[in-house]
Amino acid sequence: MPTSDDSATGSRIAERRKLARLTQKQLAARIPYSYSLLNQVECGARAASDDFVHAVAEVLGIDPSLLTEPARVTSAQADRLAAIMHPISAARWRVSRPSGD
């Protein structure tokens, strides 16, 4: 039975495939695996083997770890995100706060 990691791998494959502007059928035609298996992996119904991940990564021109490992956010990226979000959160708070009228 597939695990949440398998589902995440499938989601990453789908995301990277779409970034490459490929349909499932186009990607499946370029790897030695069926369209049906690709669809099942992307949906999280089947686990992706290491060979499958490597074949997909090769066609997409990326490192296989981008499909299997969680995205890493550096502390600098987290700090930038917090800096961007602070004024947005403050503005939302001001808008949602009832006026004293």
Backbone as a ProteinNet text record, in pm:
[ID]
protein_1_A
[PRIMARY]
MPTSDDSATGSRIAERRKLARLTQKQLAARIPYSYSLLNQVECGARAASDDFVHAVAEVLGIDPSLLTEPARVTSAQADRLAAIMHPISAARWRVSRPSGD
[TERTIARY]
84.2	0	88.7	56.9	137	132	240.8	247.9	232.7	230.7	219.9	342	458.9	579.6	562.2	498.8	473.8	380.2	280	185.5	255.4	344.9	420	510	571	654.3	569.2	452.8	362.4	322.2	294.6	258.5	374.3	495.1	612.9	636.7	614.6	628.3	527.7	403.6	300.3	336.6	384	420.7	534	637.9	752.7	715.1	627.8	581.4	508.2	422	346.1	438.3	540.2	637.8	711.1	729.4	794.4	695.3	570.6	463.6	441.5	440.6	413.2	283.3	208.5	92.2	141	55.1	92.8	126.3	47.2	72.4	205.4	239.6	367.5	484.8	474.9	582.5	591.9	478.1	478.1	540.6	524	581.5	733.7	787.9	933.1	1004.2	927.5	986.6	947.8	1023.3	990.6	883.5	783.3	672.2	542.6	434.6	305.4	242.3	153.9	73.7	-6.2	-59.7	-141.4	-61.3	62	145.7	177.3	212.5	240.9	120.1	2.4	-119.8	-140.7	-121.2	-140.1	-38.5	85.1	188.3	153.8	116.9	84.1	-36.8	-129.7	-249.8	-224.8	-109.8	-77.8	-131.5	-185.7	-241.1	-133.5	-18.5	93.9	221.1	309.1	440.1	530.5	616.7	713.7	840.9	886.5	1013.5	1127	1245.1	1362.4	1389.8	1375.7	1399.8	1299.4	1174.8	1071.3	1106.7	1142.2	1177.7	1296.6	1397.3	1516	1480.9	1393.4	1353.7	1279.8	1188.7	1114	1209.1	1297.3	1391.1	1481.9	1524.4	1610.5	1539.2	1413.8	1336.8	1313.7	1287.9	1261.6	1389.5	1503.9	1631.8	1657.8	1613.8	1631.9	1693.8	1741.6	1795.9	1680.2	1691	1583.1	1543	1636.3	1602.5	1495.5	1483.2	1377.6	1238.8	1232.4	1104	1076.2	1181.1	1162.1	1179.9	1253.8	1280.8	1193.9	1152.4	1072.1	1152.1	1081	1147	1203.4	1322.5	1386.1	1375.8	1336.8	1328.7	1441.7	1527.2	1638.2	1587.5	1665.3	1623.7	1614.6	1700.1	1692.1	1560.4	1517.8	1389.9	1274.4	1281.9	1176.7	1170.1	1286.6	1289.9	1229.1	1262.5	1204.9	1054.1	1007.5	864.2	794.7	853.3	794.9	789.6	895.4	898.3	790.3	766.4	662.3	523.2	505.5	373.6	332.3	426.9	393	301.5	336.4	246.6	111.9	111.5	-14.9	-104.5	-46.4	-123.4	-174.3	-89.2	-129	-243.4	-236.7	-342.8	-472.8	-464.6	-586	-648	-565.1	-615.4	-687.1	-628.1	-690.7	-822.5	-830.3	-952.9	-1062	-1025.4	-1125.8	-1168.4	-1093.2	-1125	-1246.6	-1343.9	-1463.1	-1424.7	-1482.9	-1454.4	-1532.1	-1483.1	-1545.9	-1662.1	-1714.8	-1821.5	-1950.3
-118.4	0	124.8	222.8	345	423.9	492.4	575.5	721.9	809.1	951.8	1000.9	940.1	976	941.3	825.1	784.7	884.1	927.1	1024.5	1156.8	1197	1321.4	1309.2	1194	1173.1	1186.3	1126.9	1137.6	1281.2	1355.6	1497.2	1577.4	1546.6	1617.8	1584.3	1458	1419.3	1497.5	1503.4	1576.1	1723.7	1783.1	1924.7	1950.5	1869	1886.9	1857.9	1760	1729	1849.6	1909.5	2025.9	2145.2	2162.7	2269.8	2249.5	2123	2090.2	2096.6	2130.9	2142.7	2012.2	1902.8	1770.6	1717	1647.1	1574.3	1440.9	1371.7	1238.8	1147.6	1154.2	1067.7	1101.1	1229	1267.2	1217.1	1232.3	1183.4	1031.9	964.9	818.3	765.5	838.3	795.5	804.9	882.6	904.9	819.1	747.2	660.9	516	420	280	224.4	306.7	266.8	312.6	249.9	279.6	408.7	461.2	577.3	544.6	424.1	381.6	387.3	338.1	341.5	485.7	568.4	709.2	774.7	750	806.9	760.4	632.6	577.8	634.7	651.9	709.6	853.8	931.4	1071.9	1087.6	995.9	1001.1	944.2	881.3	823.4	683.6	622	487.2	379.6	410.4	316.8	388	314.5	369.2	369.5	469	478.3	405.2	316.3	248	346.5	312.3	397.4	410.1	298.9	301.9	393.7	389.7	475.3	622.1	655.8	794.1	840.2	755.4	791.9	813.3	729.6	745.1	877.3	910.3	1036.1	1155.2	1148.2	1257.9	1279.4	1171.9	1184.1	1256.6	1219.7	1285.1	1432.3	1461.6	1599.7	1681.4	1613.8	1682.6	1738.1	1663.9	1708.9	1598	1634.5	1536.1	1457.1	1325.1	1244.6	1285.6	1342.7	1382.8	1491.1	1567.7	1669.4	1606.4	1479.1	1409.1	1328.6	1298.1	1208.7	1274.6	1382.4	1446.6	1570.2	1597.8	1717.7	1843.2	1943.9	2071.4	2128.4	2182.3	2241.2	2392.6	2451	2596.6	2641.1	2726.7	2775.7	2879.5	2907.1	3007.6	3144.6	3171.6	3299.8	3310.3	3200.7	3201.1	3219	3152.7	3166.6	3309.4	3372.1	3511.5	3605.3	3582.3	3666.6	3650.1	3526.9	3501.5	3570.1	3561.7	3627.7	3778.2	3835.6	3979.7	4020	3936.5	3965	3951.1	3850.5	3821.5	3919.1	3976.8	4064.7	4180.7	4259.1	4368.8	4320.3	4205.3	4149.5	4111.6	4045.1	4006.8	4129.4	4231.4	4353.8	4422.2	4426	4488.7	4410.8	4279.8	4197.8	4222.8	4237.6	4260.5	4395.6	4497	4630.3	4628.6	4555.9	4550.9	4474.2	4365.5	4281.7	4334.1	4429	4482.8	4573.4	4554.8	4642.4	4787.1	4875.4	5018.3	5064.2	5167	5217.7	5310.8	5315.1	5409.5	5374.2
0	0	0	-84.9	-91.1	39.6	69.9	190.3	151.7	253	223.7	147.4	172.2	96.2	-51	-78.8	-216.5	-284.7	-212.2	-265.8	-294.7	-204.5	-224.9	-347.2	-366.8	-485.6	-610.9	-609.9	-724.7	-751.9	-646.6	-662.4	-720	-673.8	-725.9	-872.7	-909	-1049.6	-1134	-1088	-1162.6	-1175.8	-1066.9	-1068.5	-1167.7	-1162.1	-1251.2	-1396.6	-1417.6	-1553.4	-1611.9	-1531.7	-1578.4	-1604.8	-1519.4	-1543.2	-1676	-1712.6	-1839.8	-1956.4	-1925.2	-2024.8	-2100.1	-2023.7	-2080	-2023.3	-2105.3	-2055.8	-2000.7	-1930.7	-1881.9	-1999.5	-2104.3	-2220.3	-2286.9	-2294.2	-2354.2	-2270.2	-2138.8	-2052.6	-2058.9	-2053.9	-2057.7	-2186.7	-2295.4	-2423.2	-2422.3	-2330	-2325.5	-2220.4	-2139.7	-2037.1	-2067.1	-2015.2	-2042.1	-1947.2	-1918.4	-1831.7	-1894.9	-1855.3	-1918	-1866.1	-1948.1	-1909.4	-1783.7	-1778.3	-1663.9	-1533.7	-1536.8	-1416.9	-1378.8	-1475.2	-1447.2	-1381.3	-1434.5	-1378.5	-1234.8	-1209.4	-1074.9	-976.7	-1020.4	-933.3	-900.7	-1002.2	-979.1	-886.6	-895	-809.5	-670	-650.1	-520.1	-498.8	-605.4	-593	-597	-656.7	-664.4	-625.1	-562.4	-525.6	-648.6	-654.7	-764.7	-724.8	-810.9	-785.3	-810.7	-759.7	-784.6	-933.9	-1006.7	-1151.2	-1221.2	-1177.2	-1234.5	-1211.7	-1087.9	-1054	-1136.9	-1151.4	-1229.6	-1377	-1430.9	-1571.2	-1591.7	-1501.2	-1510.7	-1497.6	-1398.6	-1375.6	-1497.6	-1559.1	-1676.4	-1789.8	-1814.4	-1920.6	-1887.1	-1759.5	-1719.8	-1703.4	-1706.9	-1695	-1556.3	-1454.6	-1316.4	-1233.1	-1115.7	-1021.9	-961	-951.6	-894.2	-752.6	-677.6	-540	-536.9	-645.6	-651.2	-653.5	-691.6	-695.9	-569.8	-494.9	-380.4	-244.8	-240.5	-111.8	-95.1	28.2	50.7	16.8	-27.9	-58.5	70.4	60.5	178	170.3	281.5	291.1	382.8	332.2	412.6	511.7	612.5	710.7	645.1	547.6	476.6	400.4	337	266.4	364.3	477.3	578.5	630.4	651.3	697.5	593.7	466	359.4	352.4	365.1	362	478.5	596.7	714.2	692.8	633.6	608.1	508.1	410.2	311.1	373.5	455.8	511.8	621.6	693.1	805.4	763.8	661.8	624.8	571.5	507.9	457.7	575.1	673.7	792.5	866.7	878.4	947.9	873.6	742.5	663	675.8	674.7	691.1	827.3	928.5	1063.2	1068.8	1006.9	1006.7	932.5	823.4	742.6	815.9	882.7	948	1085.4	1140.3	1272.1	1261.4	1349.2	1340.6	1371.9	1295.2	1318.8	1439.4	1503.5	1626.5	1599.9	1478.9	1445.7	1510
[MASK]
+++++++++++++++++++++++++++++++++++++++++++++++++++++++++++++++++++++++++++++++++++++++++++++++++++++

